[in-house]
Amino acid sequence: MLNDALFSQMLLAQEAVQISFRLNGLLALLAGILILLIPRLLNFIVAIYLILIGLIEVFGLRI
């Protein structure tokens, strides 16, 4: 029983990491495209990206 509980917790932790990486990748892709299309927005895009990633990491958000 203990092994089953540990295994299920490991699976849940693995899913959270994968979801987090997907979100980071999506944000990075969107930021890159916007920078290519509108280079003047570079400062704002970088600032918003860093704020979003910071909030996700600090509060441990899982989306």
C-alpha positions as YAML, in Angstrom:
chain: A
units: angstrom
residues:
- id: 1
  name: MET
  ca: [0.00, 0.00, 0.00]
- id: 2
  name: LEU
  ca: [2.79, 2.41, 0.84]
- id: 3
  name: ASN
  ca: [4.39, 1.88, -2.55]
- id: 4
  name: ASP
  ca: [1.09, 2.57, -4.33]
- id: 5
  name: ALA
  ca: [0.63, 5.86, -2.48]
- id: 6
  name: LEU
  ca: [4.20, 6.92, -3.18]
- id: 7
  name: PHE
  ca: [3.87, 5.99, -6.85]
- id: 8
  name: SER
  ca: [0.64, 8.00, -7.25]
- id: 9
  name: GLN
  ca: [2.26, 11.04, -5.59]
- id: 10
  name: MET
  ca: [5.21, 10.77, -7.97]
- id: 11
  name: LEU
  ca: [2.86, 10.68, -10.94]
- id: 12
  name: LEU
  ca: [1.03, 13.78, -9.72]
- id: 13
  name: ALA
  ca: [4.30, 15.64, -9.20]
- id: 14
  name: GLN
  ca: [5.48, 14.69, -12.69]
- id: 15
  name: GLU
  ca: [2.26, 16.01, -14.26]
- id: 16
  name: ALA
  ca: [2.65, 19.36, -12.49]
- id: 17
  name: VAL
  ca: [6.18, 19.77, -13.81]
- id: 18
  name: GLN
  ca: [5.13, 18.97, -17.36]
- id: 19
  name: ILE
  ca: [2.26, 21.45, -17.23]
- id: 20
  name: SER
  ca: [4.53, 24.14, -15.84]
- id: 21
  name: PHE
  ca: [7.07, 23.61, -18.62]
- id: 22
  name: ARG
  ca: [4.34, 23.78, -21.24]
- id: 23
  name: LEU
  ca: [3.12, 27.09, -19.86]
- id: 24
  name: ASN
  ca: [6.64, 28.53, -19.82]
- id: 25
  name: GLY
  ca: [7.19, 27.37, -23.40]
- id: 26
  name: LEU
  ca: [3.91, 28.86, -24.54]
- id: 27
  name: LEU
  ca: [4.69, 32.20, -22.93]
- id: 28
  name: ALA
  ca: [8.18, 32.23, -24.44]
- id: 29
  name: LEU
  ca: [6.83, 31.41, -27.90]
- id: 30
  name: LEU
  ca: [4.19, 34.13, -27.69]
- id: 31
  name: ALA
  ca: [6.74, 36.68, -26.45]
- id: 32
  name: GLY
  ca: [9.16, 35.80, -29.25]
- id: 33
  name: ILE
  ca: [6.52, 36.17, -31.94]
- id: 34
  name: LEU
  ca: [5.37, 39.52, -30.57]
- id: 35
  name: ILE
  ca: [8.96, 40.80, -30.41]
- id: 36
  name: LEU
  ca: [9.50, 39.82, -34.04]
- id: 37
  name: LEU
  ca: [6.28, 41.49, -35.15]
- id: 38
  name: ILE
  ca: [6.58, 44.64, -33.03]
- id: 39
  name: PRO
  ca: [10.18, 45.21, -31.83]
- id: 40
  name: ARG
  ca: [9.22, 48.41, -29.97]
- id: 41
  name: LEU
  ca: [7.30, 46.31, -27.45]
- id: 42
  name: LEU
  ca: [10.42, 44.42, -26.33]
- id: 43
  name: ASN
  ca: [10.65, 46.09, -22.90]
- id: 44
  name: PHE
  ca: [6.99, 45.51, -22.11]
- id: 45
  name: ILE
  ca: [6.97, 41.93, -23.34]
- id: 46
  name: VAL
  ca: [10.05, 41.01, -21.31]
- id: 47
  name: ALA
  ca: [8.67, 42.72, -18.21]
- id: 48
  name: ILE
  ca: [5.29, 40.97, -18.47]
- id: 49
  name: TYR
  ca: [6.96, 37.61, -19.14]
- id: 50
  name: LEU
  ca: [9.23, 37.95, -16.12]
- id: 51
  name: ILE
  ca: [6.34, 39.00, -13.88]
- id: 52
  name: LEU
  ca: [4.20, 36.05, -14.99]
- id: 53
  name: ILE
  ca: [6.99, 33.51, -14.53]
- id: 54
  name: GLY
  ca: [7.85, 35.04, -11.16]
- id: 55
  name: LEU
  ca: [4.25, 34.78, -9.95]
- id: 56
  name: ILE
  ca: [4.01, 31.18, -11.13]
- id: 57
  name: GLU
  ca: [7.22, 30.23, -9.33]
- id: 58
  name: VAL
  ca: [6.62, 32.19, -6.11]
- id: 59
  name: PHE
  ca: [3.06, 31.03, -5.56]
- id: 60
  name: GLY
  ca: [3.53, 27.58, -7.06]
- id: 61
  name: LEU
  ca: [0.65, 28.03, -9.48]
- id: 62
  name: ARG
  ca: [-0.37, 25.03, -11.53]
- id: 63
  name: ILE
  ca: [-2.37, 25.69, -14.64]
...
